[in-house]
Amino acid sequence: MKKGLWGGVLAVLLLALSGCATGQVDDSRIIAAREAVRSGDRNTLERLADQRSGHVLEPYVRYWLLFNKLARSEPPPASELSEFLVEQAGSMLADRLRGDWVRRLAKDGDWRGVVQLYPDILAPDQELRCLGWTGRMMTGDRSALAEVALQWLDLVESHSACEPVLLATVTAGQVGPEDVWWRIRRQVEGRNPANAKLTLAWLPSGTAPNPAAFDQAIRSPAQYLDRLPPNFAINRAGRELALAALVRLSREDVRAAEGRLVRIQDRLDAEERGYAWANLALRAALGQLPEALAWYRAAGSTPLSAEQRAWRVRSALRAGNWAAVEEAIAQLPVNEQTDPEWLYWRGRALAARGREAEADALYARIAGEPHFYGILAAEERGQLFAPPVRSGSITQEQLRQAEDDPSLRRALALFRIDMRTEGTREWNWALRNQEDGFILAAARLALKNDIYDRAINTAERADPRSNFDLRFLTPYRQLIEPQVLNQGLDISWVYGLMRQESRFVVPARSSSGAQGLMQVMPATGKWVAGKIGMTGYSPTMLSEPNTNVRLGTSYMRLILEDLDNHPVLASAGYNAGPSRAKRWRDAQPMEGAVYTETIPFDETRDYVKKVMANTVIYAAMLEGRPQSLKTRLGVIGPRPAAQ
């Protein structure tokens, strides 16, 4: 017998015995099938698929088998795939199999098959959307190219499957050279500038920069700029290479880039100068440099990206220039001006200039909404965040509908066998196009089964302004509260941070390796263990809730003490590291809200806002009295002169 088959049989036997011993539903065959598809054990997978058991996850075994067959040199007959699609019509697995089938048809060059199958995919990703366009193009439907042209701005960082149809759109004249240059610039600005090399070939013949020169400009920008030939500006290709080098150098050393821009800017046209200064201004703003506002002014009226526009506002906030804050927000597109953050900060700017009535009208548009800016806007109007009322009840019929829903039943079974990714996909699929009553019943069902992250996220989907008893849960309190008391921490802050870190999922693990309820990194756990005298530390201990909470709360206390006992700094430090939290302070004291708004890491900025808003909401619920977010944000002291 083959090694893979022995492994499959052994897994089935062991798991079957385990199921019998515990009296639980026998999940052994499903788990064994999952392992077989992961390891490529085709024989075991086929044998398990033949053993129909009536398990709620039976469709997964059949899906895995069909997925495996689609990857083989000889794919399964269309009738076998179609049979599954008919039997599982409307399910997430049917949609996934249809997508897998489209990918295989595209690989085989069967574009007519792609065109026939693609329209029935309910949730296509970018790769599938591009394959759908390519199929239509390859079968003579040129309207696909017009659709791609309309999506041009959203396809900068695109899947490789998009390249043929993007090139065809250029070749057909649906987009022009300026659009191609725009794409090249956006790719150069991104994290993978080498992607722009492919786009260079889409430019009209004789106008593209030399690929070797492009490589040098990207890889050694300072050296490239210092060796610019005297005639570099005689054509657009030469000027664009200089701009690319400036953009890449600004990511390394923005002041060095500024010196080189000053040296060559007279040889650039007005649009090119504005583009260069806008890029340098963004880097200066992210680096919290005082030159940022001046460099934004130097960019003039050049069109700014969404990121550049946002950081123009933030650089003015950082400088305490309320007139510049108001001006920068007024120049945002109308749809961006109505974002809660800009409504709040524009109100603050107006109030700072004595226009209180106008400011209050802006605050009123978001005051009372239970998020960072809504809570702050309400405080500007003299309203603290009050303990929320309990959410409305659901009927037994609504709960029964949720319990009987096929996707939710499969999701619960997937969570039971620790297939959280698949379980979450099934759960979210079940909520598509559903009314709030069903969604809220699903949240109650999740809580009933101790699936806290789904309870929280689902209740927010039903209504982000209510359902606080579902959205702000306090599980594991008997485990958490003693550690909080031992460390002298605010339990509302601990719950606010933990909710943001893991949504109370014990086996949560991030892509960076953080683990558990408090998402402790193995190295951090080792350091904290040494600080608190914990012996025998091992990274595997992070999966134990009690140890994880002990180490996480100890770390909160340690960084809180190291960061002026300020929860904003400590929250930023917990996410991005204490040294960064210190470095993001200013030479002068600043509001905690301004510090938070100007954190240069998107993830950390959003994290701190949510942790602090969570803290206020938890405090109102746990203490039963109104709470002030402004008080908790406080004032951030200046960084020491040595920093």
N, C-alpha and C positions, 0 to 999 in steps of 0.2 A: 504493500500500500504506500502511496506517495506521502511524503512528509506533510504537505499541505492538508491532505485528507485526514491523516491522523490528528493534526491540530484541530481541524473542524469538528471531528467526532469527539475528541476530548473536551473541547469547549462546550459542546452540546450536553455531554454527560454531566460535567461538573456543574453547569448552570442549571440543568434540570434538577439535580440533587439539591442545589441551593434553593430553587423555587419550591420544591416539595417541603423542605425543612422549614421554610418561613411561611408557607401558606399563601404566598403571593401569586399573582398571575404568572404563568410560565412564559417568561420573556427570552428563554435561553436560545430558541431557534432564531429569533430576530437578532440577538446580539452576535450569535455565531455567523449569521449571514452578513452582518455589517463588517465583522472582522475578515470574512472571506473576500468581500469586495475591496476592502482596504489593502489586503495582501496580494490580491490578484489570484486567489485560489479559485479558479474557474470551476473545477470539478465539484468542490464542496458547495459552491454557490448554486450550481445547477441542481444538485441533489436536494438542497434545502428548499429551493423554489418549487420542487415537485411535491413537497410535503405540506399541502394546504392544511392550515390549522384553525382558520376562522379568527385568528388574532386580529385585533384592531389595526395592527401595523402590517398585516399581510400584504397590502399594496406596496409597501416599501421593499419587501423581498423581491417581488416581481419587477419593480422599477429598477432595483440594483442589477438584476439579471439582464434586463433590456439595455441598460446603460453600458454594462460590460460588453454585450454583444455589439452595440454600436461602435465600440472601439476596436473591434476585430477587423481583420483584413476583409472578411466577407460579412457584411452587416446582415441583420435578421431580415426576413421578408416583411414587406410593408404591411401585410395582413396581420402579423403578430403585433406590430407596433400600433396599428389602427385599432385592434381589439382592445388593447389597454386604454387607449384614449377614449374609446366609447364607454367602457366600463367605469372609468374614473373621470368622466366628463365633469368639468367645472372644478376639479380638485387642483391643488398645488402641484401634485406629482404629475398630473396630466400636462400641466403647463410646462413643467421642467422637462419632461420627456419630449414634448413638442419642440422645445428649444434645442435639446440635444440632437434631435433628428435633423433640424434645420442646419446645425453645424456640420453634421455628417454629410448631408446633401451638398452643402457648399464646398466641403473638402473634396467631394467626388465630382464637382463641377455640374451637378444637376440643378441648374438654376430655375428651371420650370417647376421642379419639385419644391424648391425654396419659396417661389412665388405662390404656389398653391397652399403651402402649409403655414407660412409666416403670419398671415392676417388673423389666424385664430389664437396666436400667442397673446395672452392677456397682460403679462408683465415683462416685456422684453427689456433686456439690458442694452447698453450701448453697442456691444458686439453684435447682438442679434438685430438691432435696428439697422446697423450698417450692412449686414448681410441681406436684410430685406430690401434695402435700397439697391444693393448690388444686383440682387436677383432681378429686380424690375428693370434695371439698366441693361443687364445682359439679355433680357428677353424683349428688348425694344421699347420699353416704357421710359421715355426721356423725361417725363414729369418728375421722376425720382431725383434727377439732378437739380431741378428747381427747389425741391424740398431740402436737399442737402445744402444748397446755397443759403437758404433761410436759417439753417442751423449752424452756419459757418462759425459764428462766434462761440458756440458751445462745444465745438469739436477740436479745440486746440490740443488738449492732452487726450488724444483719442486712441482707441484700441487699434491694433495693427490691421484688423479686418476692415477698418474704415478707409485705409489708404487708397485702394483702387477706385472707390467711388469719389473720394475727395479729388484725386488726380483727374478723373473723368470730368468732374464739375469744372475744374480749371481749364482743361482742354476744350470743353464745349463752350467756354466763354461765359458760363453762368456766374463766375466770380473773376475779377480782373487782377492785374499785377499788384495793385494797392492792397487788395485783400490777402494776397500771398505774402507780401511784405509784412502786413499786420500779423499774420500767423507766425512768421519767422521771429518777429520781435517778441511776441508773447512767449514763444518757446525758449528764446534766449533768456528771458527774464525768469523762467521757471527753474525747477530743480534739476531738470535733465536737458540742458541746452543742446546736447548732441542730437536730440530729436529734430532740431532745425535743419540738419544736414540733408535729410530727405526732402524737406520742403524747398530747399534751395533749387533743386532740380526742376521744380514746377514753374520757375520764373521763365519769361520769354528767352529764347536763344540769344546768347551773347550778353545777357544782363546780370547773370548770377555771379556772385563772388567765387573766387577760387576756393575749392574745398580745403586745400592745405592751408591757405591763409585763414580761412574760417577757424580751423582747428587751433591755429596758433593764437588767434584773437580770444578764443574761449579759454584755452588752457593756460596761457601766459599773457594775460591782458596788459599788465604794466609794461612788460618788455615789448609787446606788440605796439602799444601806443608810443613808447619812447623811440621806436624805430620806424615810425610812419614815414613813407616816402614823401617827398615834397609835393608830388602831384596826386596824393591820395584822394583829394576832394573833386577830381575832375569828373567822376561818375558816381552814380548812386551806390554801386556795389562797394566802392572804396569808403564812402561815408558811412554806410550801414555797418561795415566791419569795424570802423572806429567806434560807432555807437555801441555795437555788441561788446567790444572790449571795455568800454566805459561802464556798461551795465554790469558786466561780470566783475570788474575791479571794485565797483561800489559795494558789492556784497562782501568783499574782503576788507577794504579800507576806503571808506567813503570820502575821507578828506584827500587821500591820494588821488582818487578819481576826480574830485573837484579841481585839484591843481592842474591836471591834464586837460580837463574840459575847458578851463579858462584859457589854456594855451592854444586850443584849436577851435574854439567856438566861432570865431569870425569866419571860418571857412565852411561852416555849416549854414543851411538856410534856417529861417525862423522856426519852421515846424520841427526840424531836427534838433535845434537848440532847446526848444521847449520840451521835447521828448526826453532829452538827456537830463535837463534840470529836474523834471518831474520824477525821474527814476532816482536821482541823487537825493531829492527831497524825501522820498519815501524811505530810503535807507537811513537818512539822518533822523527821521521821525522814529523809526523802529529802534535806532540806537540812542534815542532820547537826547539828541544833540541840539543845542540852541540854534544852530544854523538852519534848521528845517524850515521854519516859516519864511525866511529870506529866500531860500532856494525854491520854495513853492511860488513865491512872487516872481522869481526869475523865470519860472516855467510859463508865465503869462496865461494866455487863454488856451493853451494846448489841452486837448481832451485827456482826462485822467481816467485811469481804471477805477473800479469800485474800491479796491484796496487803497489806492493813492488818495481818493477822495476822503475815505474814512480817516486816514492818518493825517490829512490836512487839518481836519477838525481836532483830532487828538493832539497834534503838535501845538495848536493854538491853546487848547486846554492846559497842556503841560506848561506853557509859557504864561498862563494866567491872563491871556489877552482875550477878554470877552467880546470885544468888537470883532476880532478876527474869527472867533468861534461862530458868532452870528453870521458873518459874511460867508464862511466856509459851508455852513449848513444851508444857507439860502441858495448856494450854488449847486447843491446836490440835485439830482433828478427828483421830480415830484414824488415818485413812488418811494424813494429812499428817505425823503424828508419826513414821511409819516411813520418811520420806524420808531418804536418807543424810545430807544436811546437818543435819537436826535430830537424828538419832541421834548424830552426832558432837558437835554443840554441847551437847546435853543431857549427853552423857558428860563433856565438859569442865566443864560447870557442876557436875555431881555431884562430879567429882574435886576441883574448887576448894573444895568444902565438906567434903572429907575422906571422901567415900563412894566410895572407890576400887573396891571390888568391884562395885558397881552400875555404875560408869562402865565398867569393863572388860567387863562383860556386854554393854553397848551397843556398845562398840568392836568386840567379837568378831563382831557381826552384819554388819559391812561391811568389816572388816580384810582386806586382800589384794585387794580389788576394785580394778582399775586405773583409778581416777578420783581426783579431788582429795580427797574425804573418805575413801575407802577407804585411800589411801596414808597420809593423816594419822592415821587410826585405827590402822593397823598400827604406825606409829611410836610412838604412845602406849603400845603394848604391847611396844615395844623391837625392832620388826622393820623394818629398812630395805627399800626396794624393790629386790629382787634382779633380776639379768638374767633375762628370761623365756626359757623353753625354746622351741625352734622348734616351730611348729604341725605337726600331723599332715599326712601326705601324702594326696593324693586319687588315686583310681584313674584309669586311662586311660578306662574306660567313663564315669565321672562327667564327665571333661573332654570326652569326645566328645558326651555329652548336652547339655552347655552350648554347645558349638560348633554343634550342630545345632538348637538352640532358635530358632524363627522370630523371636521378639521380640528375643533377643540379637543375632541376625544383622542384623536391621534397625537395632538400636541402634548396632552397630559401623559400619554404613554411614552412619548419620546423623552419628556423631562424625567420620567421615572427611571429610564435606563441611561440617563446622563448624556443624551444626545440633544444638548441645549440649542445648538445652532439650528438643527432641523426642527426642534420643537418651537423655537421662536418664529421660524418661517411659517410653519403651519398655523401658529396662533395669529400672526398678523394677517395671513391669508383669510382666516375666518372672519376677521373684522372688516374686510373690504365691503364697502357699500352698505354697511349695517347702520341701523338707527341707534340713537344714544341708549335706549333702554336695553337693547341686546348687548351693547358694548359694556355698559355698567354691570350687567349680569355676568358677563365674562370676567370682569375685574373681580367680582365677588367670588366667582368660581376659582380664580387663581389664588385668592387669599385663602379660601377654604382648603386648598391643596398646598399651602405654604410656598407658593411660587411668587415671591414678593415682587420681583422685578416686573413680571407681567401684570400684577395687580396695580402697581404704581403707574406704569406706562399706559395701561389700558384705561384706567380711570382718567388720566390726563387727556387721553384721546376723546373720551366722552364729553368732558368739560374741564378745561384747564383753570376755570375760575371757582370750582367747587369740588366736592368729593374729597375733602382734605383728610378724612379718616381713612381713605384708601390710598391717597397719594402720599401721605406723610405717616407712614407706618413706624412703629417702634418695636420691631421684633428683637429677640435675644436680650431683652432688657435685664433679665436676671443674670446674664453673663456680662453685659456691658456696664451696668450701673456700678457694681463694685470696683471695676477698673477705673471708671471715671472719678469716683470718690477718692480712690487711692492716689490718683494723679492730680487731684485738685482741679479738674477741668469742668467746663460748662457742658452739661449733657446735651443741651440743644445744639451746641457747636459740633460736638462729636457725632450726633445723629445727622446733622446737616452735612457734614463731611462724608460720613459713611454712606449716606443715601446717594451722594454724587459719585463716590468711588465705585461702589459695587451693586447698588440697588439691593443690598442684603443677600446677594448670591454667594453662598459659602465657597463653591468651587470656582468662583470668578478668577480668570487669569487674563492679563492684558498681553498684547503683542510684545511688550517690552519685558515681560516676565513677572510683573507685579501680581501678587496672589491674595486671595481670600477676601474677607469682609472689608478689610481696610487697605487692600491692595498694597501690601508691603513688598518691596523689592528684596530679593535674597540678600544682597549686600547690605541693604539698610537694616534688615532683620539681624544680621550678624553684628553690625556695629551697635545697634540698640541693645542686643543681648549682652554684649560686653559692658555697656554702660550701666545696665541695671543688675549685673551680676548673675545673669541666667547662665547656667552651665549646660553643656551638652547640646548646644544649639545645632540644628540641622535645617536646611531649607525646607525639608519635607514637613517640618513642624508648622510652617505657614498655612498649611491646609487644615490645621486644627483650629476651630473658631476661638477657643479660649486663649490659645497662645497667640493667634493672630491679633486678637483685640488687645491683649496685654502689650504686645510689641508696638502695635499701631498707636495706642493711647500714650504709651511711654514716649514714642517718637514725637507725638503732638506736643507733649509737655516739654521735651528737650528743645524743640525748635521754637516753641512759644517763648521759653526763657531766653533763648539766644536772639530773638527778634522783638525786643522791647515789650514782651508780653502783649503784642498786638495781634488779634486774630486774623486781620487782613494779611499782614506780612506772613504769619504762620501758615495760613491757607495757601498762599502763593508758594511758600517754601515747601509745603508738603507735596505739592504737585510738580514744581519745577526745580526744587533744591533751594536750601537756605541761602547759598551764596548769590544766586540770581535775585532772590527776593530782596536782599540787601542792596545789590547793585542797581535795582530799579528805583530806589529812592532818589530824591533830588537834593541839591545843595541847600534848599530851603524847605521848611515844613510845607506839607500839602494835604489837602483833604484826602481822606481814605477813598472817597468815590473817584477822585481824579487819578489817584495812584492806580486804582483798579482799572479804570478806563484806558490807561496808557501802558498797561502791561503789554510788552511787544509780542508775546506768544499768544496766538489765537486761543489755543486750548486752555492755557492757564488763565487768561483773561475771562473767558466764559466760565471756567471752573470756579474762580473766586466769586464772581457775581452770583452764581447759583448756590455755592456753599453759604454765603452770607445771607442770601434771601431765605434759603432753607432754614438757617439758624433762627431767624426772626419768626418764621412760621411755626417751627417746633417750639420755640420759647412761648409763643402766644398760646399754643395748645397745651403744653405741659404745665405752664404756670397759671393759665387762665386769666391773663390780663394783657392789655395792649402793650406793644413793643415798638421800639424805635430802631430802625436800621441805621439812620444817620449817627446815632450814638455809638453803635457797634463799629461803624466804619471809622469814626473819629478822625484824628489827624495823624498822619505819618511823619515821624520826626526826620530831620535831615540825615543824610549819610555822613559818617565821620569824614573829616577832611582827608584822611589817608586813603580813602577809597576812590 
